[in-house]
């Protein structure tokens, strides 16, 4: 099952796949901010591995994968057309 939450203040959409144990929007925003700051974060699914970008060499990453359980998180910008 895929769960999707919008973050209107940051204009982002976060897709949590399968086992992500993110209970509140605050947790979701906190995780996104940590990934942006540190390029890695503790995996909310297994609590053992780190979510790391698939391609760490690019400036902006949208896809992160756990190095332990292989759970994935995708963060994509919303496109607003006026």
Backbone as XML, in Angstrom:
<?xml version="1.0"?>
<chain id="A" units="angstrom">
  <residue number="1" name="UNK">
    <atom name="N" x="0.836" y="-1.184" z="0.000"/>
    <atom name="CA" x="0.000" y="0.000" z="0.000"/>
    <atom name="C" x="0.879" y="1.244" z="0.000"/>
  </residue>
  <residue number="2" name="UNK">
    <atom name="N" x="0.540" y="2.213" z="-0.795"/>
    <atom name="CA" x="1.289" y="3.464" z="-0.863"/>
    <atom name="C" x="0.487" y="4.544" z="-0.144"/>
  </residue>
  <residue number="3" name="UNK">
    <atom name="N" x="1.136" y="5.257" z="0.770"/>
    <atom name="CA" x="0.480" y="6.374" z="1.444"/>
    <atom name="C" x="1.077" y="7.667" z="0.921"/>
  </residue>
  <residue number="4" name="UNK">
    <atom name="N" x="0.230" y="8.665" z="0.691"/>
    <atom name="CA" x="0.719" y="9.918" z="0.125"/>
    <atom name="C" x="0.191" y="11.081" z="0.955"/>
  </residue>
  <residue number="5" name="UNK">
    <atom name="N" x="1.064" y="11.977" z="1.328"/>
    <atom name="CA" x="0.696" y="13.162" z="2.088"/>
    <atom name="C" x="1.255" y="14.387" z="1.375"/>
  </residue>
  <residue number="6" name="UNK">
    <atom name="N" x="0.473" y="15.451" z="1.315"/>
    <atom name="CA" x="0.949" y="16.690" z="0.710"/>
    <atom name="C" x="1.526" y="17.606" z="1.772"/>
  </residue>
  <residue number="7" name="UNK">
    <atom name="N" x="2.514" y="18.344" z="1.402"/>
    <atom name="CA" x="3.114" y="19.345" z="2.270"/>
    <atom name="C" x="2.968" y="20.704" z="1.598"/>
  </residue>
  <residue number="8" name="UNK">
    <atom name="N" x="1.804" y="21.340" z="1.719"/>
    <atom name="CA" x="1.571" y="22.585" z="0.986"/>
    <atom name="C" x="2.550" y="23.694" z="1.347"/>
  </residue>
  <residue number="9" name="UNK">
    <atom name="N" x="3.004" y="23.745" z="2.594"/>
    <atom name="CA" x="3.905" y="24.826" z="2.985"/>
    <atom name="C" x="5.253" y="24.718" z="2.281"/>
  </residue>
  <residue number="10" name="UNK">
    <atom name="N" x="5.703" y="23.519" z="2.021"/>
    <atom name="CA" x="6.986" y="23.328" z="1.356"/>
    <atom name="C" x="6.834" y="22.983" z="-0.119"/>
  </residue>
  <residue number="11" name="UNK">
    <atom name="N" x="5.597" y="22.862" z="-0.562"/>
    <atom name="CA" x="5.314" y="22.504" z="-1.946"/>
    <atom name="C" x="5.970" y="21.182" z="-2.327"/>
  </residue>
  <residue number="12" name="UNK">
    <atom name="N" x="5.898" y="20.199" z="-1.439"/>
    <atom name="CA" x="6.449" y="18.877" z="-1.689"/>
    <atom name="C" x="5.375" y="17.826" z="-1.533"/>
  </residue>
  <residue number="13" name="UNK">
    <atom name="N" x="5.611" y="16.704" z="-2.133"/>
    <atom name="CA" x="4.756" y="15.549" z="-1.959"/>
    <atom name="C" x="5.672" y="14.416" z="-1.519"/>
  </residue>
  <residue number="14" name="UNK">
    <atom name="N" x="5.295" y="13.722" z="-0.473"/>
    <atom name="CA" x="6.127" y="12.637" z="0.025"/>
    <atom name="C" x="5.365" y="11.337" z="-0.108"/>
  </residue>
  <residue number="15" name="UNK">
    <atom name="N" x="5.992" y="10.365" z="-0.750"/>
    <atom name="CA" x="5.388" y="9.053" z="-0.911"/>
    <atom name="C" x="6.115" y="8.081" z="-0.003"/>
  </residue>
  <residue number="16" name="UNK">
    <atom name="N" x="5.425" y="7.555" z="0.985"/>
    <atom name="CA" x="6.008" y="6.549" z="1.859"/>
    <atom name="C" x="5.513" y="5.193" z="1.408"/>
  </residue>
  <residue number="17" name="UNK">
    <atom name="N" x="6.401" y="4.265" z="1.178"/>
    <atom name="CA" x="6.026" y="2.975" z="0.624"/>
    <atom name="C" x="6.112" y="1.896" z="1.693"/>
  </residue>
  <residue number="18" name="UNK">
    <atom name="N" x="5.072" y="1.078" z="1.777"/>
    <atom name="CA" x="5.010" y="-0.095" z="2.656"/>
    <atom name="C" x="5.247" y="0.207" z="4.126"/>
  </residue>
  <residue number="19" name="UNK">
    <atom name="N" x="6.389" y="-0.148" z="4.698"/>
    <atom name="CA" x="6.572" y="-0.197" z="6.135"/>
    <atom name="C" x="7.001" y="1.075" z="6.827"/>
  </residue>
  <residue number="20" name="UNK">
    <atom name="N" x="7.008" y="2.218" z="6.167"/>
    <atom name="CA" x="7.434" y="3.438" z="6.834"/>
    <atom name="C" x="6.515" y="3.715" z="8.018"/>
  </residue>
  <residue number="21" name="UNK">
    <atom name="N" x="7.093" y="3.877" z="9.199"/>
    <atom name="CA" x="6.302" y="4.109" z="10.416"/>
    <atom name="C" x="6.310" y="5.596" z="10.753"/>
  </residue>
  <residue number="22" name="UNK">
    <atom name="N" x="5.670" y="6.374" z="9.913"/>
    <atom name="CA" x="5.583" y="7.813" z="10.099"/>
    <atom name="C" x="4.145" y="8.115" z="10.498"/>
  </residue>
  <residue number="23" name="UNK">
    <atom name="N" x="3.953" y="8.604" z="11.715"/>
    <atom name="CA" x="2.610" y="8.742" z="12.263"/>
    <atom name="C" x="1.978" y="10.114" z="12.049"/>
  </residue>
  <residue number="24" name="UNK">
    <atom name="N" x="2.784" y="11.164" z="12.007"/>
    <atom name="CA" x="2.212" y="12.504" z="11.893"/>
    <atom name="C" x="2.893" y="13.287" z="10.774"/>
  </residue>
  <residue number="25" name="UNK">
    <atom name="N" x="2.231" y="14.349" z="10.357"/>
    <atom name="CA" x="2.799" y="15.224" z="9.340"/>
    <atom name="C" x="4.094" y="15.848" z="9.854"/>
  </residue>
  <residue number="26" name="UNK">
    <atom name="N" x="4.145" y="16.143" z="11.161"/>
    <atom name="CA" x="5.352" y="16.715" z="11.755"/>
    <atom name="C" x="6.536" y="15.763" z="11.597"/>
  </residue>
  <residue number="27" name="UNK">
    <atom name="N" x="6.310" y="14.458" z="11.817"/>
    <atom name="CA" x="7.365" y="13.456" z="11.628"/>
    <atom name="C" x="7.827" y="13.412" z="10.184"/>
  </residue>
  <residue number="28" name="UNK">
    <atom name="N" x="6.876" y="13.517" z="9.277"/>
    <atom name="CA" x="7.174" y="13.475" z="7.852"/>
    <atom name="C" x="8.017" y="14.677" z="7.430"/>
  </residue>
  <residue number="29" name="UNK">
    <atom name="N" x="7.620" y="15.861" z="7.887"/>
    <atom name="CA" x="8.364" y="17.077" z="7.566"/>
    <atom name="C" x="9.759" y="17.016" z="8.182"/>
  </residue>
  <residue number="30" name="UNK">
    <atom name="N" x="9.835" y="16.533" z="9.413"/>
    <atom name="CA" x="11.119" y="16.408" z="10.102"/>
    <atom name="C" x="12.071" y="15.477" z="9.341"/>
  </residue>
  <residue number="31" name="UNK">
    <atom name="N" x="11.551" y="14.356" z="8.871"/>
    <atom name="CA" x="12.356" y="13.413" z="8.092"/>
    <atom name="C" x="12.836" y="14.057" z="6.793"/>
  </residue>
  <residue number="32" name="UNK">
    <atom name="N" x="11.954" y="14.748" z="6.090"/>
    <atom name="CA" x="12.327" y="15.417" z="4.834"/>
    <atom name="C" x="13.406" y="16.470" z="5.076"/>
  </residue>
  <residue number="33" name="UNK">
    <atom name="N" x="13.281" y="17.231" z="6.174"/>
    <atom name="CA" x="14.282" y="18.252" z="6.484"/>
    <atom name="C" x="15.631" y="17.628" z="6.836"/>
  </residue>
  <residue number="34" name="UNK">
    <atom name="N" x="15.605" y="16.534" z="7.589"/>
    <atom name="CA" x="16.860" y="15.855" z="7.931"/>
    <atom name="C" x="17.549" y="15.304" z="6.689"/>
  </residue>
  <residue number="35" name="UNK">
    <atom name="N" x="16.775" y="14.734" z="5.775"/>
    <atom name="CA" x="17.350" y="14.211" z="4.530"/>
    <atom name="C" x="17.957" y="15.343" z="3.701"/>
  </residue>
  <residue number="36" name="UNK">
    <atom name="N" x="17.282" y="16.481" z="3.678"/>
    <atom name="CA" x="17.809" y="17.612" z="2.917"/>
    <atom name="C" x="19.097" y="18.147" z="3.547"/>
  </residue>
  <residue number="37" name="UNK">
    <atom name="N" x="19.137" y="18.207" z="4.861"/>
    <atom name="CA" x="20.300" y="18.733" z="5.590"/>
    <atom name="C" x="21.491" y="17.782" z="5.561"/>
  </residue>
  <residue number="38" name="UNK">
    <atom name="N" x="21.255" y="16.536" z="5.923"/>
    <atom name="CA" x="22.349" y="15.578" z="6.139"/>
    <atom name="C" x="22.554" y="14.567" z="5.023"/>
  </residue>
  <residue number="39" name="UNK">
    <atom name="N" x="21.657" y="14.532" z="4.071"/>
    <atom name="CA" x="21.705" y="13.563" z="2.965"/>
    <atom name="C" x="21.484" y="12.123" z="3.421"/>
  </residue>
  <residue number="40" name="UNK">
    <atom name="N" x="21.136" y="11.929" z="4.707"/>
    <atom name="CA" x="20.787" y="10.598" z="5.207"/>
    <atom name="C" x="19.979" y="10.766" z="6.494"/>
  </residue>
  <residue number="41" name="UNK">
    <atom name="N" x="19.228" y="9.716" z="6.852"/>
    <atom name="CA" x="18.422" y="9.732" z="8.075"/>
    <atom name="C" x="18.164" y="8.298" z="8.512"/>
  </residue>
  <residue number="42" name="UNK">
    <atom name="N" x="17.888" y="8.124" z="9.790"/>
    <atom name="CA" x="17.541" y="6.811" z="10.318"/>
    <atom name="C" x="16.264" y="6.323" z="9.643"/>
  </residue>
  <residue number="43" name="UNK">
    <atom name="N" x="16.268" y="5.083" z="9.208"/>
    <atom name="CA" x="15.114" y="4.513" z="8.511"/>
    <atom name="C" x="13.942" y="4.337" z="9.481"/>
  </residue>
  <residue number="44" name="UNK">
    <atom name="N" x="12.787" y="4.949" z="9.193"/>
    <atom name="CA" x="11.635" y="4.804" z="10.075"/>
    <atom name="C" x="11.010" y="3.408" z="10.009"/>
  </residue>
  <residue number="45" name="UNK">
    <atom name="N" x="11.348" y="2.623" z="9.017"/>
    <atom name="CA" x="10.772" y="1.285" z="8.873"/>
    <atom name="C" x="11.483" y="0.267" z="9.760"/>
  </residue>
  <residue number="46" name="UNK">
    <atom name="N" x="12.809" y="0.188" z="9.671"/>
    <atom name="CA" x="13.538" y="-0.849" z="10.410"/>
    <atom name="C" x="14.269" y="-0.316" z="11.640"/>
  </residue>
  <residue number="47" name="UNK">
    <atom name="N" x="14.455" y="1.014" z="11.712"/>
    <atom name="CA" x="15.162" y="1.657" z="12.822"/>
    <atom name="C" x="16.616" y="1.192" z="12.976"/>
  </residue>
  <residue number="48" name="UNK">
    <atom name="N" x="17.170" y="0.526" z="11.958"/>
    <atom name="CA" x="18.553" y="0.047" z="12.014"/>
    <atom name="C" x="19.413" y="0.669" z="10.922"/>
  </residue>
  <residue number="49" name="UNK">
    <atom name="N" x="18.843" y="0.817" z="9.750"/>
    <atom name="CA" x="19.593" y="1.320" z="8.610"/>
    <atom name="C" x="19.432" y="2.811" z="8.421"/>
  </residue>
  <residue number="50" name="UNK">
    <atom name="N" x="20.067" y="3.314" z="7.394"/>
    <atom name="CA" x="20.000" y="4.730" z="7.044"/>
    <atom name="C" x="19.341" y="4.878" z="5.675"/>
  </residue>
  <residue number="51" name="UNK">
    <atom name="N" x="18.439" y="5.855" z="5.575"/>
    <atom name="CA" x="17.908" y="6.230" z="4.269"/>
    <atom name="C" x="18.983" y="7.062" z="3.594"/>
  </residue>
  <residue number="52" name="UNK">
    <atom name="N" x="19.403" y="6.637" z="2.418"/>
    <atom name="CA" x="20.441" y="7.351" z="1.673"/>
    <atom name="C" x="19.965" y="7.570" z="0.245"/>
  </residue>
  <residue number="53" name="UNK">
    <atom name="N" x="20.429" y="8.650" z="-0.386"/>
    <atom name="CA" x="20.009" y="8.907" z="-1.760"/>
    <atom name="C" x="20.551" y="7.845" z="-2.715"/>
  </residue>
  <residue number="54" name="UNK">
    <atom name="N" x="19.754" y="7.538" z="-3.710"/>
    <atom name="CA" x="20.171" y="6.577" z="-4.732"/>
    <atom name="C" x="21.357" y="7.131" z="-5.522"/>
  </residue>
  <residue number="55" name="UNK">
    <atom name="N" x="21.326" y="8.426" z="-5.818"/>
    <atom name="CA" x="22.423" y="9.055" z="-6.548"/>
    <atom name="C" x="22.962" y="10.227" z="-5.727"/>
  </residue>
  <residue number="56" name="UNK">
    <atom name="N" x="23.905" y="9.974" z="-4.838"/>
    <atom name="CA" x="24.395" y="11.031" z="-3.949"/>
    <atom name="C" x="25.215" y="12.120" z="-4.645"/>
  </residue>
  <residue number="57" name="UNK">
    <atom name="N" x="25.576" y="11.912" z="-5.899"/>
    <atom name="CA" x="26.406" y="12.879" z="-6.603"/>
    <atom name="C" x="25.633" y="14.070" z="-7.165"/>
  </residue>
  <residue number="58" name="UNK">
    <atom name="N" x="24.306" y="13.981" z="-7.229"/>
    <atom name="CA" x="23.530" y="15.093" z="-7.769"/>
    <atom name="C" x="23.150" y="16.056" z="-6.651"/>
  </residue>
  <residue number="59" name="UNK">
    <atom name="N" x="22.858" y="17.301" z="-7.026"/>
    <atom name="CA" x="22.570" y="18.338" z="-6.032"/>
    <atom name="C" x="21.248" y="18.094" z="-5.302"/>
  </residue>
  <residue number="60" name="UNK">
    <atom name="N" x="20.204" y="17.714" z="-6.034"/>
    <atom name="CA" x="18.885" y="17.488" z="-5.441"/>
    <atom name="C" x="18.505" y="16.021" z="-5.620"/>
  </residue>
  <residue number="61" name="UNK">
    <atom name="N" x="18.174" y="15.380" z="-4.520"/>
    <atom name="CA" x="17.756" y="13.978" z="-4.567"/>
    <atom name="C" x="16.280" y="13.861" z="-4.231"/>
  </residue>
  <residue number="62" name="UNK">
    <atom name="N" x="15.615" y="12.926" z="-4.896"/>
    <atom name="CA" x="14.187" y="12.698" z="-4.668"/>
    <atom name="C" x="13.900" y="11.277" z="-4.206"/>
  </residue>
  <residue number="63" name="UNK">
    <atom name="N" x="14.850" y="10.381" z="-4.333"/>
    <atom name="CA" x="14.609" y="8.976" z="-4.030"/>
    <atom name="C" x="15.652" y="8.483" z="-3.037"/>
  </residue>
  <residue number="64" name="UNK">
    <atom name="N" x="15.179" y="7.972" z="-1.915"/>
    <atom name="CA" x="16.060" y="7.484" z="-0.852"/>
    <atom name="C" x="15.735" y="6.033" z="-0.563"/>
  </residue>
  <residue number="65" name="UNK">
    <atom name="N" x="16.759" y="5.252" z="-0.246"/>
    <atom name="CA" x="16.570" y="3.831" z="0.025"/>
    <atom name="C" x="17.363" y="3.452" z="1.271"/>
  </residue>
  <residue number="66" name="UNK">
    <atom name="N" x="16.778" y="2.577" z="2.103"/>
    <atom name="CA" x="17.440" y="2.124" z="3.327"/>
    <atom name="C" x="18.532" y="1.125" z="2.969"/>
  </residue>
  <residue number="67" name="UNK">
    <atom name="N" x="19.697" y="1.309" z="3.602"/>
    <atom name="CA" x="20.812" y="0.393" z="3.337"/>
    <atom name="C" x="20.684" y="-0.918" z="4.109"/>
  </residue>
  <residue number="68" name="UNK">
    <atom name="N" x="19.666" y="-1.045" z="4.948"/>
    <atom name="CA" x="19.455" y="-2.274" z="5.711"/>
    <atom name="C" x="18.251" y="-3.074" z="5.182"/>
  </residue>
  <residue number="69" name="UNK">
    <atom name="N" x="17.078" y="-2.464" z="5.186"/>
    <atom name="CA" x="15.857" y="-3.197" z="4.806"/>
    <atom name="C" x="15.398" y="-2.917" z="3.382"/>
  </residue>
  <residue number="70" name="UNK">
    <atom name="N" x="16.045" y="-1.980" z="2.697"/>
    <atom name="CA" x="15.760" y="-1.590" z="1.323"/>
    <atom name="C" x="14.400" y="-0.917" z="1.143"/>
  </residue>
  <residue number="71" name="UNK">
    <atom name="N" x="13.805" y="-0.432" z="2.235"/>
    <atom name="CA" x="12.589" y="0.372" z="2.145"/>
    <atom name="C" x="12.936" y="1.647" z="1.396"/>
  </residue>
  <residue number="72" name="UNK">
    <atom name="N" x="11.975" y="2.220" z="0.680"/>
    <atom name="CA" x="12.251" y="3.398" z="-0.141"/>
    <atom name="C" x="11.317" y="4.546" z="0.211"/>
  </residue>
  <residue number="73" name="UNK">
    <atom name="N" x="11.803" y="5.747" z="-0.021"/>
    <atom name="CA" x="11.023" y="6.965" z="0.188"/>
    <atom name="C" x="11.275" y="7.877" z="-0.995"/>
  </residue>
  <residue number="74" name="UNK">
    <atom name="N" x="10.201" y="8.376" z="-1.589"/>
    <atom name="CA" x="10.312" y="9.287" z="-2.724"/>
    <atom name="C" x="9.748" y="10.637" z="-2.334"/>
  </residue>
  <residue number="75" name="UNK">
    <atom name="N" x="10.509" y="11.690" z="-2.564"/>
    <atom name="CA" x="10.079" y="13.052" z="-2.295"/>
    <atom name="C" x="10.127" y="13.802" z="-3.623"/>
  </residue>
  <residue number="76" name="UNK">
    <atom name="N" x="8.968" y="14.281" z="-4.071"/>
    <atom name="CA" x="8.933" y="14.981" z="-5.359"/>
    <atom name="C" x="8.275" y="16.347" z="-5.204"/>
  </residue>
  <residue number="77" name="UNK">
    <atom name="N" x="8.767" y="17.333" z="-5.930"/>
    <atom name="CA" x="8.148" y="18.658" z="-5.858"/>
    <atom name="C" x="6.820" y="18.663" z="-6.625"/>
  </residue>
  <residue number="78" name="UNK">
    <atom name="N" x="5.845" y="19.395" z="-6.094"/>
    <atom name="CA" x="4.601" y="19.619" z="-6.821"/>
    <atom name="C" x="4.841" y="20.725" z="-7.832"/>
  </residue>
  <residue number="79" name="UNK">
    <atom name="N" x="4.205" y="20.625" z="-8.965"/>
    <atom name="CA" x="4.312" y="21.660" z="-9.989"/>
    <atom name="C" x="2.996" y="22.426" z="-9.982"/>
  </residue>
  <residue number="80" name="UNK">
    <atom name="N" x="3.075" y="23.723" z="-9.748"/>
    <atom name="CA" x="1.871" y="24.561" z="-9.698"/>
    <atom name="C" x="1.862" y="25.428" z="-10.945"/>
  </residue>
  <residue number="81" name="UNK">
    <atom name="N" x="0.785" y="25.331" z="-11.689"/>
    <atom name="CA" x="0.619" y="26.129" z="-12.915"/>
    <atom name="C" x="-0.445" y="27.167" z="-12.648"/>
  </residue>
  <residue number="82" name="UNK">
    <atom name="N" x="-0.069" y="28.428" z="-12.772"/>
    <atom name="CA" x="-1.033" y="29.526" z="-12.552"/>
    <atom name="C" x="-1.772" y="29.849" z="-13.817"/>
  </residue>
</chain>
